[in-house]
Amino acid sequence: MHNKYIKNAFNNIKKEKLLSITNIIVMGITFLLLGVFLSVVVLTQTVLRDFERQAQVTIFFKDEIPENKILEIETKLKSDERIFATNYISKEEAFNIFKELNKDDPVLLESVTSSILPASLEVQAKDLSSLPRLAEEFKGLDGVEEVRFFEDVISRFKKFSTVVYSIGFVLVFLFLVISYAVVLSTLRMTINSKGVELEIIKLVGARNSYVKMPLMYQGLFYGFISSLISGFILFVIIIVLSKLGNFPASFGVGFFPNLSISHFVFAILLWLILIISGCVLGYFGSLFAVKKYLKY
Amino acid sequence: MQIDFRDITKEYEQQVKALDNISFGIERGEFVFIVGESGAGKTTLIKLLIKEEEPTAGQILFDDVDLSAILKDDISQLRRRVGVVFQDFKLLESKDVFENVAIALDVVDSNDDVIKNVVPNVLSLVGLTHKMHSPPSKLSGGEKQRVSIARALAHEPDVLIADEPTGMIDPKSAMEIMEILEKINSLGTTVVMATHNRDIVDSFKKRVIRLEKGKIISDKKKGTYAQ
């Protein structure tokens, strides 16, 4: 039975070449814009996530603490799930940094030696909000002289990034609704254009499935082809741009601090999301549009 | 198929009664004219017969099966036993004559061999074999109505219902259509035809049910338009 409906769907598509091409173009452009929009939102959130990770707590150690003791602490911290990265700055490295920063002030440089600068550990957290708690914990470690981080700046940045993430999600939701509405009205117009025909077919004794199934398969075809093409275009763009080094190393998504995906996986996921949206919208969108013609 | 209308009332919004408590029966193989002026309730009666609309009160029985008991999903089964000819032909403009007739068989899942066999036969019955591959736009009104009749006959219905089948065609074509309907009736199919064409009703001497303002005002075995 479904073979017959599929055959009827393809006969319709062949007969209505111009309408089919127009539908695929309109739906394809909608899916392309949706994909571009989703990518921009994810990219924005990735950049924010990168900024967040650059925020760090610096632990300064007392002079008498030997280097191997600090490296032991570093190893322990690295195994903490909340911590993204650590960096050990020895007294010598601290002095080199100091020299670099003050190279235009020889008087100051002469008065300072490496022995008066403390060794330190720079700690970056996976999630910005865990920084204050981590800082408190570090204060209790053996041999810690001082724990420093810019709490005000970080809390302001956290608020800002939460707002940006929220706006991103709301915009994604709105754009999804808009693009789904465009696809639904495209299908609706296609089906309305043959409303009289559908009424007649019902009046000569067709079952509901005879009327609706070919149209649902037709919608499925439009949705699949248009999302397949737009997903492919986006896939190529993302891969080319990532090869040119225009993207951060991997993508992150808003409220999921630990989520980090490669460009390739992101491009494939985006393609899949578009294809699933295309198929579901095409199939059920047509059912929705044809319903009013099934009452006869 | 025997048809029984029992105390049928059809009310539209604002309590306008298109049919007001009417009862009548149609025997198997009968030819019945339903006559009356525009607005008398003829089209409503036809719509109730094919379950395009539901009565407000009363029962319609097809061989003792109550139409109101037929579920929405089974309406298609009913319509396969009843062929319908519409005043405005209701042809599919995107399909040719053959395809327009074939659709009636395709919807009941007839295979291609049956379709190839039956369609030329019914087109020959209505005298349109030579126009088999013409689009409806190339046909005259009379020819369009003959395609509509061929489509209604394709699945060999028990009853043929015609709603003003001569309403949009010239008198000569109207007579040809009537001859085809009479021929179909002589082969055993019940024909119910709504019309307000006085000449046709008077010249065929069939049963005439006359409606006025939704009520039956006469029902004669061999009637005329006036009586």
Interface residues (C-beta under 8 A of the other chain):
Chain A: M1 K4 K15 K194 E197 E199 I200 I201 K202 L203 V204 G205 A206 R207 N208 Y210 Y296
Chain B: I50 E52 D73 S76 Q77 R79 R80 V84 F86 K90 L91 L92 E93 S94 I103 A104 V107 V108 D109 R151 A152 H155
